[in-house]
C-alpha cells in the first residue's frame, strides 16, 4: 500500500509541475495515470478530481464517455489509452522526471492524516473540495 501511495504522489507532483509549466496535454496524461492509481487505492474523490481537471481542459476527451474512472477501467478503449500512457510515462521515467525537476518526495505522505488529505495538498485543494467534485460527478456526470 505504501508504494501505491508514493506512486500516486509521484504522478500528482508531475501533473502539478506540468500545469505550472502550462503543459496541459502532458498534465492531462499524468492526471489520467494518477486517477487510475487513485481508483486502485479506493480514493474516488481524488480520481474524480483528476477526471474533472482533464475534462475542464478538454471536454471532448475520451474519459468523458464514462461517469467516473472506475467505470472506464474495464472498457477496451480506456484500457488502450491507459496502456499507451503507462508506456509513455512508466514509473522509472516519472521518477527521473521528478529528480530533474528537483522535487524530493521522501516520506512526505506519512505526515498527513490520510492519503486523501495528502493528495489534496499536492493538488492545492482541500478534502472538502475533492468531496464536492466527487459528489457533482456522481450526481450529474454531464456537468464536467
N, C-alpha and C positions, 0 to 999 in steps of 0.2 A: 504494500500500500504506500509506504513512504516514497518508493521510487516513482510511483504514478503521480503523487502529489508534486514531486520535484519536476517531473516531466511536464505536468500542467503549467507549473510556474515558468519553466523554460520557454514554452511556446507563447504564454501570455506576455512575458517580458519582450520577446521578439516582436510580437504583434504590436505592442505599445511603441517599441522603438521604430518600427516601420511607419506607424501613424505619425510619430513626431517628425519623421523624415518625409512625410507626405507621399509615401509609397503605399497607397491604399490597396492596390491589387495584391501586393505582397502581404500586407496586413490581413486582407480577407482570407488568403490561403492559410495563413498561420492561425487565424481565428477558427477556421473550419477544423483544423487538426486539434486545436485546444478544445473546441467544443465537443469533439468526439471523445477526447480524454475525459472531459467533464461528464459526459454521458456514462462512460465506464466507471467513473468514480461515484456515480449516483448523485451528481450535482446539477440537477436540471435547471437551476437558476443561472448558473454560470454558462451552461450550454445555450440557454435562451438568450443571454446577453451576447454571446459570440454570434449567434444566428442573427440577432437584431442588428448588430453592427455591420455585418456583411450586407444584409438587405437594405440598410439605410444608405449604403454606398451604391449598391447595385440591386435595384428592385427586381430585376429580371434574372437574378442568379438562380441556378438550379436548386439550391436549398429552399427556395420559396415554394416549391411544389409540395412540401411536407409541413405539417403543423409544427413539428419540432424535430430536432436532430435525432432523437431516439427512434422516431418512426421512419426516418430516412435510412437508418443504419442497415436494415435488411434488403433494401432496394438495390438492384443491379446498377442502375445509373449512378446512384450515390456511391456505391462501393467502388466503381471505376474511378470516380473523381477522387475519392479518399486515397486509393492506392497510388494514383498519379501524384497527389500532393505529398504523400509519405515518401515516395521515391525522390521527389524534388527537394524535400526538407527532412531527410532522415535525422534521427536523434543525434548522430555524431556530427553532422553538418550544422545542426541547430546549436549544439554545444560550442562548436568552433565560432559560429556567428556571434554568440553571446560573449565569448572571450574577446573577439575582435572589437566588439562594442565597449569592452571594458566593464562589463557587468559581472559581478561576482555574487552568486546566489548563496553558496554555503548552505546553512541550515535555517535560513531566514523564515521559512514556513512554520518552523516549530515555535516561533514566538507569538503566533496567533491562536486564538481560542478554537477556531475551526478552519477547515480547508476553504469553506465558503468565504469567511472573513479574509483569509489570505488572498484569494482570487479577487475579491472586491478591491482590496488595497492595490493590487497590481493593475487593476482596471481603472483606477482613480474614481471609484464609485463607492457605494455602501451596500451592505447586505440588504437593506430595505429597498434600495433601487433595483437590485438584482431580482428581488421578490416581485416588485411591481412589474418589471418587464416580463418575468415568467408568467405572472397572472394574466397580463394582457395577451400573451401568446396563447395561453390555454383558453381564454375567453373568446378571442377573435383572431384567428391565425391570419386573416387577410389584412389586419391592421398594421402589420410590419411594413 
